[in-house]
Amino acid sequence: MSDKAIIGAIGAYIRHQRLEQNKTQAQIAEDAGINRWTVSQIENGGAITLATLIQILRVLDLLNLLSIFTIEESISPIEYARLKEKEKKRARPKPKANDSNGDLGW
């Protein structure tokens, strides 16, 4: 898919979502803090900046679409095995606090 095709698809998606939410271009523009002409250009396949895309997605309550860019920490199987080795294998009784002669009470 070419860059131009991707930009066109983004614009078509924004238009579709805006219409699904029964909002006008003017409403989107005002809430996003951009010009209505800019919204029109984007919906018609015009270039869009990342900042403008974020503003529009926020207004359309679609920021969750960007969650794909979240980095999730993962642990290797070897590191997981090492952590499992360090886990307690059994419980031991705690020493009594009032035992003054050093006898642990076992």
Biotite code that builds the C-alpha atoms (Angstrom):
import biotite.structure as struc

atoms = struc.array([
    struc.Atom([0.000, 0.000, 0.000], chain_id="A", res_id=1, res_name="MET", atom_name="CA", element="C"),
    struc.Atom([1.454, 3.371, -0.964], chain_id="A", res_id=2, res_name="SER", atom_name="CA", element="C"),
    struc.Atom([1.755, 6.296, 1.426], chain_id="A", res_id=3, res_name="ASP", atom_name="CA", element="C"),
    struc.Atom([-0.963, 8.146, -0.463], chain_id="A", res_id=4, res_name="LYS", atom_name="CA", element="C"),
    struc.Atom([-3.300, 5.141, -0.177], chain_id="A", res_id=5, res_name="ALA", atom_name="CA", element="C"),
    struc.Atom([-2.665, 4.886, 3.548], chain_id="A", res_id=6, res_name="ILE", atom_name="CA", element="C"),
    struc.Atom([-3.397, 8.588, 4.040], chain_id="A", res_id=7, res_name="ILE", atom_name="CA", element="C"),
    struc.Atom([-6.592, 8.162, 2.023], chain_id="A", res_id=8, res_name="GLY", atom_name="CA", element="C"),
    struc.Atom([-7.632, 5.197, 4.153], chain_id="A", res_id=9, res_name="ALA", atom_name="CA", element="C"),
    struc.Atom([-7.032, 7.203, 7.334], chain_id="A", res_id=10, res_name="ILE", atom_name="CA", element="C"),
    struc.Atom([-9.150, 10.040, 5.990], chain_id="A", res_id=11, res_name="GLY", atom_name="CA", element="C"),
    struc.Atom([-11.952, 7.653, 4.994], chain_id="A", res_id=12, res_name="ALA", atom_name="CA", element="C"),
    struc.Atom([-11.831, 6.058, 8.448], chain_id="A", res_id=13, res_name="TYR", atom_name="CA", element="C"),
    struc.Atom([-12.050, 9.438, 10.165], chain_id="A", res_id=14, res_name="ILE", atom_name="CA", element="C"),
    struc.Atom([-15.023, 10.413, 7.979], chain_id="A", res_id=15, res_name="ARG", atom_name="CA", element="C"),
    struc.Atom([-16.749, 7.085, 8.690], chain_id="A", res_id=16, res_name="HIS", atom_name="CA", element="C"),
    struc.Atom([-16.249, 7.397, 12.454], chain_id="A", res_id=17, res_name="GLN", atom_name="CA", element="C"),
    struc.Atom([-17.371, 11.025, 12.465], chain_id="A", res_id=18, res_name="ARG", atom_name="CA", element="C"),
    struc.Atom([-20.569, 10.151, 10.624], chain_id="A", res_id=19, res_name="LEU", atom_name="CA", element="C"),
    struc.Atom([-21.177, 7.124, 12.877], chain_id="A", res_id=20, res_name="GLU", atom_name="CA", element="C"),
    struc.Atom([-21.033, 9.501, 15.835], chain_id="A", res_id=21, res_name="GLN", atom_name="CA", element="C"),
    struc.Atom([-23.308, 11.956, 14.004], chain_id="A", res_id=22, res_name="ASN", atom_name="CA", element="C"),
    struc.Atom([-20.817, 14.814, 14.292], chain_id="A", res_id=23, res_name="LYS", atom_name="CA", element="C"),
    struc.Atom([-20.126, 17.553, 11.773], chain_id="A", res_id=24, res_name="THR", atom_name="CA", element="C"),
    struc.Atom([-16.716, 18.514, 10.494], chain_id="A", res_id=25, res_name="GLN", atom_name="CA", element="C"),
    struc.Atom([-17.157, 21.824, 12.301], chain_id="A", res_id=26, res_name="ALA", atom_name="CA", element="C"),
    struc.Atom([-17.795, 20.050, 15.625], chain_id="A", res_id=27, res_name="GLN", atom_name="CA", element="C"),
    struc.Atom([-14.714, 17.861, 15.191], chain_id="A", res_id=28, res_name="ILE", atom_name="CA", element="C"),
    struc.Atom([-12.602, 20.852, 14.215], chain_id="A", res_id=29, res_name="ALA", atom_name="CA", element="C"),
    struc.Atom([-13.754, 22.965, 17.139], chain_id="A", res_id=30, res_name="GLU", atom_name="CA", element="C"),
    struc.Atom([-13.288, 20.188, 19.709], chain_id="A", res_id=31, res_name="ASP", atom_name="CA", element="C"),
    struc.Atom([-9.870, 19.263, 18.267], chain_id="A", res_id=32, res_name="ALA", atom_name="CA", element="C"),
    struc.Atom([-8.726, 22.880, 18.064], chain_id="A", res_id=33, res_name="GLY", atom_name="CA", element="C"),
    struc.Atom([-8.143, 22.781, 14.314], chain_id="A", res_id=34, res_name="ILE", atom_name="CA", element="C"),
    struc.Atom([-9.716, 24.361, 11.248], chain_id="A", res_id=35, res_name="ASN", atom_name="CA", element="C"),
    struc.Atom([-12.801, 22.792, 9.621], chain_id="A", res_id=36, res_name="ARG", atom_name="CA", element="C"),
    struc.Atom([-11.004, 23.046, 6.282], chain_id="A", res_id=37, res_name="TRP", atom_name="CA", element="C"),
    struc.Atom([-8.254, 20.833, 7.737], chain_id="A", res_id=38, res_name="THR", atom_name="CA", element="C"),
    struc.Atom([-10.789, 18.149, 8.691], chain_id="A", res_id=39, res_name="VAL", atom_name="CA", element="C"),
    struc.Atom([-12.247, 18.313, 5.182], chain_id="A", res_id=40, res_name="SER", atom_name="CA", element="C"),
    struc.Atom([-8.801, 17.977, 3.581], chain_id="A", res_id=41, res_name="GLN", atom_name="CA", element="C"),
    struc.Atom([-7.924, 15.001, 5.780], chain_id="A", res_id=42, res_name="ILE", atom_name="CA", element="C"),
    struc.Atom([-11.189, 13.230, 4.990], chain_id="A", res_id=43, res_name="GLU", atom_name="CA", element="C"),
    struc.Atom([-10.499, 13.774, 1.300], chain_id="A", res_id=44, res_name="ASN", atom_name="CA", element="C"),
    struc.Atom([-7.052, 12.173, 1.454], chain_id="A", res_id=45, res_name="GLY", atom_name="CA", element="C"),
    struc.Atom([-4.957, 15.223, 2.255], chain_id="A", res_id=46, res_name="GLY", atom_name="CA", element="C"),
    struc.Atom([-1.803, 14.946, 4.328], chain_id="A", res_id=47, res_name="ALA", atom_name="CA", element="C"),
    struc.Atom([-2.180, 14.835, 8.096], chain_id="A", res_id=48, res_name="ILE", atom_name="CA", element="C"),
    struc.Atom([0.329, 15.453, 10.840], chain_id="A", res_id=49, res_name="THR", atom_name="CA", element="C"),
    struc.Atom([0.633, 13.026, 13.700], chain_id="A", res_id=50, res_name="LEU", atom_name="CA", element="C"),
    struc.Atom([-0.374, 15.730, 16.167], chain_id="A", res_id=51, res_name="ALA", atom_name="CA", element="C"),
    struc.Atom([-3.554, 16.480, 14.190], chain_id="A", res_id=52, res_name="THR", atom_name="CA", element="C"),
    struc.Atom([-4.370, 12.778, 13.943], chain_id="A", res_id=53, res_name="LEU", atom_name="CA", element="C"),
    struc.Atom([-4.049, 12.445, 17.713], chain_id="A", res_id=54, res_name="ILE", atom_name="CA", element="C"),
    struc.Atom([-6.293, 15.471, 18.265], chain_id="A", res_id=55, res_name="GLN", atom_name="CA", element="C"),
    struc.Atom([-8.978, 14.053, 15.970], chain_id="A", res_id=56, res_name="ILE", atom_name="CA", element="C"),
    struc.Atom([-8.773, 10.556, 17.469], chain_id="A", res_id=57, res_name="LEU", atom_name="CA", element="C"),
    struc.Atom([-9.118, 12.072, 20.940], chain_id="A", res_id=58, res_name="ARG", atom_name="CA", element="C"),
    struc.Atom([-12.262, 13.970, 19.912], chain_id="A", res_id=59, res_name="VAL", atom_name="CA", element="C"),
    struc.Atom([-13.700, 10.809, 18.339], chain_id="A", res_id=60, res_name="LEU", atom_name="CA", element="C"),
    struc.Atom([-12.752, 8.840, 21.497], chain_id="A", res_id=61, res_name="ASP", atom_name="CA", element="C"),
    struc.Atom([-10.553, 6.552, 19.413], chain_id="A", res_id=62, res_name="LEU", atom_name="CA", element="C"),
    struc.Atom([-7.153, 6.994, 21.082], chain_id="A", res_id=63, res_name="LEU", atom_name="CA", element="C"),
    struc.Atom([-7.285, 3.300, 21.932], chain_id="A", res_id=64, res_name="ASN", atom_name="CA", element="C"),
    struc.Atom([-6.316, 2.678, 18.297], chain_id="A", res_id=65, res_name="LEU", atom_name="CA", element="C"),
    struc.Atom([-2.821, 3.839, 19.201], chain_id="A", res_id=66, res_name="LEU", atom_name="CA", element="C"),
    struc.Atom([-2.449, 1.205, 21.926], chain_id="A", res_id=67, res_name="SER", atom_name="CA", element="C"),
    struc.Atom([-0.717, -0.999, 19.371], chain_id="A", res_id=68, res_name="ILE", atom_name="CA", element="C"),
    struc.Atom([2.353, 1.166, 19.979], chain_id="A", res_id=69, res_name="PHE", atom_name="CA", element="C"),
    struc.Atom([2.534, 0.155, 23.658], chain_id="A", res_id=70, res_name="THR", atom_name="CA", element="C"),
    struc.Atom([5.650, -1.788, 24.574], chain_id="A", res_id=71, res_name="ILE", atom_name="CA", element="C"),
    struc.Atom([4.923, -4.655, 26.905], chain_id="A", res_id=72, res_name="GLU", atom_name="CA", element="C"),
    struc.Atom([7.739, -5.962, 29.002], chain_id="A", res_id=73, res_name="GLU", atom_name="CA", element="C"),
    struc.Atom([8.273, -9.655, 28.543], chain_id="A", res_id=74, res_name="SER", atom_name="CA", element="C"),
    struc.Atom([10.436, -12.113, 30.387], chain_id="A", res_id=75, res_name="ILE", atom_name="CA", element="C"),
    struc.Atom([12.543, -14.763, 28.743], chain_id="A", res_id=76, res_name="SER", atom_name="CA", element="C"),
    struc.Atom([11.911, -18.409, 29.612], chain_id="A", res_id=77, res_name="PRO", atom_name="CA", element="C"),
    struc.Atom([15.379, -18.624, 31.174], chain_id="A", res_id=78, res_name="ILE", atom_name="CA", element="C"),
    struc.Atom([14.776, -15.589, 33.397], chain_id="A", res_id=79, res_name="GLU", atom_name="CA", element="C"),
    struc.Atom([11.374, -17.011, 34.371], chain_id="A", res_id=80, res_name="TYR", atom_name="CA", element="C"),
    struc.Atom([13.035, -20.291, 35.400], chain_id="A", res_id=81, res_name="ALA", atom_name="CA", element="C"),
    struc.Atom([15.573, -18.392, 37.526], chain_id="A", res_id=82, res_name="ARG", atom_name="CA", element="C"),
    struc.Atom([12.783, -16.496, 39.281], chain_id="A", res_id=83, res_name="LEU", atom_name="CA", element="C"),
    struc.Atom([10.922, -19.741, 39.962], chain_id="A", res_id=84, res_name="LYS", atom_name="CA", element="C"),
    struc.Atom([14.082, -21.221, 41.539], chain_id="A", res_id=85, res_name="GLU", atom_name="CA", element="C"),
    struc.Atom([14.261, -18.281, 43.962], chain_id="A", res_id=86, res_name="LYS", atom_name="CA", element="C"),
    struc.Atom([10.658, -18.709, 45.139], chain_id="A", res_id=87, res_name="GLU", atom_name="CA", element="C"),
    struc.Atom([10.122, -20.027, 48.635], chain_id="A", res_id=88, res_name="LYS", atom_name="CA", element="C"),
    struc.Atom([9.608, -23.754, 48.702], chain_id="A", res_id=89, res_name="LYS", atom_name="CA", element="C"),
    struc.Atom([8.223, -24.033, 52.240], chain_id="A", res_id=90, res_name="ARG", atom_name="CA", element="C"),
    struc.Atom([7.116, -21.913, 55.144], chain_id="A", res_id=91, res_name="ALA", atom_name="CA", element="C"),
    struc.Atom([9.124, -21.642, 58.349], chain_id="A", res_id=92, res_name="ARG", atom_name="CA", element="C"),
    struc.Atom([7.691, -20.584, 61.708], chain_id="A", res_id=93, res_name="PRO", atom_name="CA", element="C"),
    struc.Atom([8.528, -17.046, 62.820], chain_id="A", res_id=94, res_name="LYS", atom_name="CA", element="C"),
    struc.Atom([10.468, -16.631, 66.062], chain_id="A", res_id=95, res_name="PRO", atom_name="CA", element="C"),
    struc.Atom([8.419, -15.519, 69.062], chain_id="A", res_id=96, res_name="LYS", atom_name="CA", element="C"),
    struc.Atom([8.929, -11.844, 69.857], chain_id="A", res_id=97, res_name="ALA", atom_name="CA", element="C"),
    struc.Atom([8.698, -12.261, 73.660], chain_id="A", res_id=98, res_name="ASN", atom_name="CA", element="C"),
    struc.Atom([11.355, -14.978, 73.927], chain_id="A", res_id=99, res_name="ASP", atom_name="CA", element="C"),
    struc.Atom([14.270, -13.208, 75.698], chain_id="A", res_id=100, res_name="SER", atom_name="CA", element="C"),
    struc.Atom([16.678, -16.145, 76.135], chain_id="A", res_id=101, res_name="ASN", atom_name="CA", element="C"),
    struc.Atom([17.338, -16.610, 72.452], chain_id="A", res_id=102, res_name="GLY", atom_name="CA", element="C"),
    struc.Atom([15.310, -19.803, 72.223], chain_id="A", res_id=103, res_name="ASP", atom_name="CA", element="C"),
    struc.Atom([13.416, -19.666, 68.990], chain_id="A", res_id=104, res_name="LEU", atom_name="CA", element="C"),
    struc.Atom([10.621, -21.789, 70.379], chain_id="A", res_id=105, res_name="GLY", atom_name="CA", element="C"),
    struc.Atom([10.910, -24.583, 67.865], chain_id="A", res_id=106, res_name="TRP", atom_name="CA", element="C"),
])
